[in-house]
Amino acid sequence: MTGIASIRGVVRVPGDKSISHRSLILAALSDGTSHISGLLRSADIDSTASVLSALGVRIEPDKEGIAVHGRGLRGLLVPKRPLDCGNSGTTARLMAGVLAAHPFDSTLIGDASLSRRPMRRVTEPLGQMGAHFTMAGDGDGLPLTIHGGTLGSIGWNSPTASAQVKSAILLAALNAQVSASVTEPARSRDHTERMLAARGIPIVVDGESVSIGVARSMRAMDTHVPGDPSSAAFFVALAALVPGRTLDMPDVCVNPTRTGFLDVVQRMGAVVSLLDASDEGGEPTATIRATGTDSLRSVNVGAAEMPSMIDEVPVLACLAARAEGETVISGAAELRVKESDRISAVVRNLQTIGVDAEERPDGMAIRGSLAPLSGRIETHGDHRIAMAFGVLGALPGNEIDIVGPECVSVSYPSFWSDLRRVA
């Protein structure tokens, strides 16, 4: 990509991916019709919609977005074919929880990348609730056959902070009409519990624990999906890298379990503020305004901050490449089992374009400089790696070629056009 001379204006980032998945799933399990506006239109969300359609859920466009005609709890139909989750780990893990409580067999499949991602983290607690599974390959990936049926209550102490694991358990309990509690070492994204509570489901949050009570039904609810803070992060970074330039991103979800990256960028010296605060279905929203600084400082980011910014680590690493001093990122071992091994992929790509970077077991160390950067970025089909290095490629003086840029369609199909437009 050629360099962008200046950054200005407004970018409306697409709907939040996590909330979009959950909006579809919860609408499908509700009694009645839910209308959803602002839904992210991307490959991952298409996977969830396709899986729900194969289970008998009618999803159709309406004047504001889409209408989902819910089938109620335990109301999904026996699928006639394997359920293709594409590249979406959220689809696979959350639907495993939903389907574990339905009295039929179903098989989840996915692309090559998703098939390598671990599923035992959800099958283990679901198995303790009474579900049964048949797993192919090495026993910790897709295809996964779910032998659904009657489930019991559970109190699960999760070894890692994972919103997908927590959500799978809560959704299994919801459909099985039993109680459940999940305790994490640190609080993960809380969209599922917020959205369940907004729909009348008994939810209690106490520190790092969340509990769901017995529910016999769930009411339909119209939803507006706010912008995705993980998508906004790339433009926050872009603004931060250009002194004195300001970029606004309106109507973005600023749930505190998702804004760790904004805190870190401010520690690095950029100015980030939240304007026009509002609320959408239990989710706080705001306009994110980011303004660049004359020089960025290095930071240390550890395990305590990872749950609120795990998806933003690749773009943080690219920011660190232009910061003064050494940035150390630790406690991020979860990145080893994302769409790619993001620790290895990010460090190798940084080294390829001339950055002094070191891979560590649970993170990386990056020593920043302002020297021109050039080279070819191997994305490994990972959307967040493509976009993170796209930010560096947008800076004057850098000549960075992104191999396979189309992978951004998973979460942000219009990313490259939005990046060009803010020039």
Secondary structure, DSSP 8 states (H G I E B T S, - for coil): --------SB----B-HHHHHHHHHHHHTSBSEEEEES---SHHHHHHHHHHHHTT-EEEE-SSSEEEE---TT-----SS-EE-TT-HHHHHHHHHHHHTSSSEEEEE--HHHHTS--HHHHHHHHHHT-EEEE-TTSSSSSEEEE------EEEE-SS--HHHHHHHHHHHHHHT--EEEE-SS----HHHHHHHHTT--EEEETTEEEE---S--B---EE--B-HHHHHHHHHHHHTSBT-EEEEEEEE--TTS-HHHHHHHHTT-EEEEEEEEEETTEEEEEEEEEB-SSEE--EE-GGGGGGTGGGHHHHHHHHTTEESEEEE-S-GGGGGSSS-HHHHHHHHHHHTT-EEEEETTEEEEE---S--EEEEE-TT-HHHHHHHHHHHTSTT-EEEEESGGGGGGT-TTHHHHHHHT-
